[in-house]
Amino acid sequence: QVQLVESGGGLVQAGGSLRLSCAASGSFFRLNVMGWFRQAPGKQRELVATITSGGSTNYADSVKGRFTISRDNAKNTVYLQMNSLKPDDTAVYYCNANVGLFVGPRDYWGQGTQVTVSS
């Protein structure tokens, strides 16, 4: 069983910063691509950023230059540093990981953490 546990969400004023963390635990031999997605009320879940095990990153256009994704492979943890936050960034943020298991790769999701940006 693999678990992803997120932390770091909260309420912040526009222009502020937050750092999200997502720690993976359980029985697996590899974490492949990890990423962050978000879902605002009434909208579909959307990609925010991804990072490969080698450190290559990809960002949604809406967060480029403001958000930074990183990972600590020794701690099985992925981070999302969010700066210059805007009210449009308000959403539930979900961690995602493609996990290498003996039965093959599988995708897992965290439970989500609320980020609210006030104007």
C-alpha positions in Angstrom: 0.0 0.0 0.0 1.3 3.4 -0.9 0.2 6.7 0.8 0.8 10.3 -0.2 0.4 12.7 2.6 0.2 16.4 1.8 0.8 19.4 4.1 1.3 23.1 4.0 -2.0 24.5 2.7 -3.8 27.4 4.3 -5.1 30.9 3.9 -2.8 33.6 2.6 -3.2 37.1 1.2 -2.6 37.9 -2.5 1.1 38.3 -3.1 2.0 35.9 -0.3 3.7 32.6 -0.4 3.0 29.0 0.7 5.0 25.8 0.5 3.3 22.5 0.0 4.9 19.2 0.9 3.9 15.6 -0.1 5.6 12.6 1.5 5.2 9.1 0.0 5.3 6.1 2.2 4.7 2.3 1.9 6.1 -0.6 -0.1 7.6 0.5 -3.5 10.9 0.4 -5.1 10.8 3.7 -7.1 9.0 7.0 -7.4 8.8 8.0 -11.0 7.1 11.3 -12.0 5.6 13.3 -9.2 3.4 16.3 -9.5 0.9 18.7 -8.2 -2.6 19.2 -9.6 -5.4 21.5 -8.4 -9.1 21.7 -8.5 -11.1 24.9 -8.0 -14.8 24.9 -7.2 -16.8 24.1 -10.3 -13.8 23.4 -12.4 -11.9 20.3 -13.6 -8.7 19.2 -11.9 -5.7 20.7 -13.8 -2.0 20.1 -13.9 0.1 22.6 -11.9 3.6 21.1 -12.2 5.5 17.8 -12.5 9.0 16.7 -11.8 10.8 13.5 -13.0 13.1 11.4 -10.8 16.0 13.1 -12.6 14.7 16.6 -11.8 13.2 17.7 -15.1 10.2 20.0 -14.5 7.1 21.0 -16.3 4.7 23.8 -15.4 1.3 25.1 -16.3 1.6 28.5 -18.1 -0.5 30.1 -15.4 2.1 29.4 -12.7 5.4 29.7 -14.6 7.7 32.1 -12.9 5.7 32.0 -9.6 5.7 28.3 -8.5 8.7 26.0 -8.2 8.4 22.2 -7.9 11.3 20.2 -6.3 11.8 16.8 -4.8 14.0 15.1 -2.2 14.4 11.6 -3.4 16.1 10.5 -0.1 12.9 11.6 1.7 10.4 10.5 -0.9 9.0 14.0 -0.8 7.9 16.5 -3.4 7.5 20.2 -2.7 5.7 23.1 -4.3 6.9 26.6 -3.5 4.2 29.0 -4.4 5.1 32.7 -4.6 3.1 35.8 -5.7 -0.1 34.0 -5.1 -3.3 35.2 -6.7 -6.9 34.7 -5.8 -7.2 32.5 -9.0 -4.8 30.1 -7.3 -7.4 29.2 -4.7 -8.1 25.5 -5.0 -7.6 22.1 -3.4 -4.1 21.0 -4.3 -3.5 17.3 -4.9 -0.2 15.5 -5.0 0.3 12.7 -7.6 3.0 10.1 -7.9 3.6 7.4 -10.5 5.0 4.6 -8.3 7.1 1.7 -9.4 5.7 -1.5 -7.9 6.6 -5.1 -8.5 3.3 -5.5 -10.3 4.0 -2.5 -12.5 3.7 1.3 -12.3 0.6 2.7 -10.6 -0.6 6.3 -10.1 -1.5 7.4 -6.6 -3.1 10.6 -5.2 -3.0 12.4 -1.9 -6.0 13.5 0.0 -5.7 17.1 -1.1 -4.9 20.3 0.8 -6.8 23.5 0.6 -5.1 26.7 -0.6 -7.1 29.9 -0.2 -5.8 33.2 -1.5 -7.7 36.3 -0.4 -7.7 39.6 -2.3 
